[in-house]
Amino acid sequence: MIPDLSDYKWIVPDFIWEIDEYIDLDKIRKALPSSEDLAKLAPDLDKIADSLSLLKDFFTTGHKLVSEVIEASGPLLLLGSPGETAFRATDHGSESDKHYKKVSDKEKIDQLQEELLHTQLKYQRILERLEKENKELRKLVLQKDDKGIHHRKLKKSLIDMYSEVLDVLSDYDASYNTQDHLPRVVVVGDQSAGKTSVLEMIAQARIFPRGSGEMMTRSPVKVTLSEGPHHVALFKDSSREFDLTKEEDLAALRHEIELRMRKNVKEGCTVSPETISLNVKGPGLQRMVLVDLPGVINTVTSGMAPDTKETIFSISKAYMQNPNAIILCIQDGSVDAERSIVTDLVSQMDPHGRRTIFVLTKVDLAEKNVASPSRIQQIIEGKLFPMKALGYFAVVTGKGNSSESIEAIREYEEEFFQNSKLLKTSMLKAHQVTTRNLSLAVSDCFWKMVRESVEQQADSFKATRFNLETEWKNNYPRLRELDRNELFEKAKNEILDEVISLSQVTPKHWEEILQQSLWERVSTHVIENIYLPAAQTMNSGTFNTTVDIKLKQWTDKQLPNKAVEVAWETLQEEFSRFMTEPKGKEHDDIFDKLKEAVKEESIKRHKWNDFAEDSLRVIQHNALEDRSISDKQQWDAAIYFMEEALQARLKDTENAIENMIGPDWKKRWLYWKNRTQEQSVHNETKNELEKMLKCNEEHPAYLASDEITTVRKNLESRGVEVDPSLIKDTWHQVYRRHFLKTALNHCNLCRRGFYYYQRHFIDSELECNDVVLFWRIQRMLAITANTLRQQLTNTEVRRLEKNVKEVLEDFAEDGEKKIKLLTGKRVQLAEDLKKVREIQEKLDAFIEALHQEK
């Protein structure tokens, strides 16, 4: 009574043939009913012997009994002779129909048909019971093998190897005319036609998210079905296994699929062409690869992107145009056939129906609602729709309750077809109903298509690989073939080496650039807001008091913050210099965009220590309070520092005046330049103000109102109309130049003033308090630069290095970022070479395994 599986050796794993080592088959044989017991269940075969010669030797012993049950119910069970697909069984049915037509007695025909149906259903149940027991035995052996009873290395299953090939192909950019023509089962249908439910029945688990009427499938889902001891599901990019026998795991799986779909859908879109890869394993599953596509819609509703309909059509066509793809066309049987959209689309992609399987869902509702049952027969016979198909099936996928289990749905489906008038009246043939028969037929067709096309696809990739390797040798003969990930690792090492170079910068270099940068930042404030106001005072006591007050205010509010800003900018500049500095012949410009992005992101994430300003404030305040110049060398350095600062200001002032009054007579004659009317007015005003300063060289910094009036009237007497605000603006620059020249002369006199400074300028008309001010500023700059240098080398450089490592780790996990930053023909060519080699290797391994299984 054990089924003869010799015709299905290519499906059954090797260990099944070793089953007798672990299971006592004699006990099983004894437990099975005898042929005499089975004979009691059979009808009077003499009445139908003349009509059905296929059943005359039915009751023989052993596996011959089961073989002839299969042969007698071949149209029902889809188990034909080796090499025949499920669709060949239709011929037996048609021969039986012809035989019945020869019988003239109508009542006899009806009686024979009814007895035959009952007979088929009885042995169908017997066979299903045997198959269930066989399934349990297979599961038991698989579990024992999984625990290590067979101490041999388990090979990867054939379907898993094939699925990996498809996963690699999905990421491959076919820019070299090597298209993906490998078979897969493409599930298409109108929205809410029940295609996802059909897929779940084939997978034997409620794995997909569902909603009432709304679109749930928002991106293609590739489901790889394979046999295994446990009913589990896992994603291609995840190690987590979902136990499909537990409701909480099923709910988590549906939630995860929904999250991935929403993640794939870009902003402003409703659907996405990006594929989600899911593997489902379990006892008794038919091995195949199916792709569930978004349902075809007729109208774009509110909340959808305007191009949703076109996008769904383009995604569906992209999968169906593969000449080796099997199209599983799902049609809702409960709605009018005229409302179907998908049938027209399928007929365009496969006009001859050589790779299309038509599935009519919700047949239970159709039988209740359709006025003419013959309309269902027309659909299944392919006469109603303007499309052709390889086979036609009718299925029931539940009562519409999303909480129903797969087992409950299967029982309801079998019960419905056992009592259905469509089957009893022969409108539907037994082999055309139930998802079980559909699953067997699709799997059979899938593997037939795989065997016919896989070697041709492998040859095309071999040719592509040769072309790519030749192109690389011709364009980059001295470079290694580094793909994007390998290039990223190389760039990562270079960047980390450059960051480490920051710690090798000498303390002297740090302090020099910090001191110079800090003075450039604060020099304007020192001269304009501290030195110039203090210099307007009448005596040294007032000068020193003003200086001390303004330095204290500056230190409390602005100086520490400015110092930290300067230090951070200096660190950025040095980091940028190391990152962008050409490395001579070893420099590879392919990394430039990546390095720039790493630099910007690292700088963006870096924040200076919050306590740095507080410690700096104390140090700077103490440095500025010190007025004691210890030796002549420090005095001379302060004078030199003061002269440099004043000369730089004087040069800026001279340029400002020149821009204000225009070119002088020399430039006007030599370069043919003229003054504008405004520049002429400024020039006349400047000349008048300079006369005033000559008369009173100790004039204060501000003009009195009567002086402004005098200047304006003097200019008007010469025919020059001038505004008081213009006089003030011109006076600001003229007086500044006068003051700076006077200060420089005074600075020159103070060169020999260190002796008087030591005596606190007693018995001397020379006072050099401004030199002392600049010495205090200079010393503060040196101490601040030293403190910032210590913070940089001890803390900030290390924190920046840590940020760079974190950025590189984030970039390493972001594939889109790497594609954006590592670009160019060289990168793309290396990527294509890597992909093609990987595809070819996986295809070769799959073909070898396929031949071994044969």
Number of C-alpha atoms within 10 A of each C-alpha: 19 18 16 12 12 10 13 10 13 13 14 15 14 11 14 15 12 11 15 11 10 10 13 10 13 9 9 12 13 10 9 12 10 13 14 11 10 13 12 9 11 14 13 11 16 10 13 19 12 12 17 17 11 14 17 14 10 18 17 13 12 15 13 17 19 22 18 18 22 22 20 22 27 23 25 22 24 25 22 19 14 9 11 13 18 25 18 17 21 19 11 16 18 13 11 14 12 11 13 19 12 10 12 9 10 11 10 14 17 14 13 17 17 14 18 18 18 16 18 21 16 14 19 17 11 15 19 13 12 17 15 13 14 15 14 15 16 22 19 17 20 21 15 14 16 15 10 12 11 11 9 8 7 10 8 10 16 18 20 20 17 24 25 18 20 22 16 14 19 13 11 18 15 13 8 12 10 17 15 18 17 22 25 27 26 23 27 28 29 21 23 21 22 25 27 27 23 22 22 16 24 21 26 22 21 23 24 20 17 17 10 9 8 9 17 19 23 23 27 24 22 23 23 24 24 22 23 19 19 17 22 21 25 17 18 14 9 8 8 11 15 21 17 22 12 11 13 12 17 21 16 14 23 16 15 15 21 19 11 15 22 17 13 19 16 11 9 11 16 21 26 21 19 18 19 20 20 21 18 25 23 20 20 20 19 23 25 25 24 27 23 24 24 28 27 24 20 13 10 13 10 7 9 15 15 15 13 19 18 13 19 22 16 13 18 26 15 12 24 26 15 18 16 22 21 25 29 25 22 27 27 23 25 18 15 10 16 9 11 19 16 22 22 13 20 26 17 15 19 19 16 13 18 15 22 27 23 25 28 24 26 23 24 20 15 20 18 10 13 16 9 10 15 13 17 23 18 14 20 23 17 17 13 14 16 11 19 22 23 16 24 22 24 29 24 26 27 23 14 11 9 13 7 13 15 19 12 12 18 19 11 16 22 17 11 17 21 16 10 15 14 19 17 18 12 13 17 23 20 27 25 26 24 21 23 17 21 25 20 20 22 25 20 19 21 22 17 14 18 19 14 13 16 20 15 12 17 19 14 15 21 16 12 20 22 12 13 18 15 12 13 18 13 10 11 11 11 9 10 10 20 18 19 21 16 11 16 20 14 13 20 22 12 15 23 16 13 19 23 16 14 20 15 9 12 11 15 12 10 21 22 15 17 26 23 14 18 23 19 12 16 15 14 13 13 19 16 11 15 20 18 16 15 22 21 15 15 9 12 15 11 14 20 18 13 17 21 17 11 18 21 15 11 17 18 16 11 12 22 23 17 15 26 20 15 23 27 19 15 18 21 17 12 16 21 18 13 18 22 16 11 13 10 7 6 7 12 11 11 16 20 17 14 23 21 15 16 23 21 15 16 22 19 10 12 16 12 17 12 9 8 16 17 12 12 21 20 13 17 23 18 11 19 20 13 13 12 11 16 10 10 14 11 15 22 18 15 25 23 18 16 23 20 13 18 19 15 12 18 20 13 13 19 15 11 15 19 14 12 21 21 21 18 13 13 10 12 13 11 8 10 10 14 15 16 13 11 13 18 16 20 22 20 15 24 20 11 18 19 16 10 14 15 11 9 10 13 12 15 14 15 11 14 10 9 9 13 18 13 13 18 19 15 15 17 12 10 9 9 15 12 18 11 13 10 14 21 15 12 21 21 15 18 21 21 18 19 17 22 20 15 14 18 19 12 16 21 14 13 21 17 13 20 20 11 17 20 13 10 12 16 11 8 11 8 14 18 21 20 23 24 20 23 23 26 20 21 21 18 21 24 19 17 25 26 19 17 24 24 15 16 23 17 12 13 21 18 16 17 24 20 16 20 24 18 16 18 25 12 12 19 16 10 11 12 10 14 17 14 10 20 21 15 10 9 18 19 16 18 19 18 21 22 19 19 25 15 15 23 21 15 20 23 16 15 24 20 12 16 17 9 9 14 9
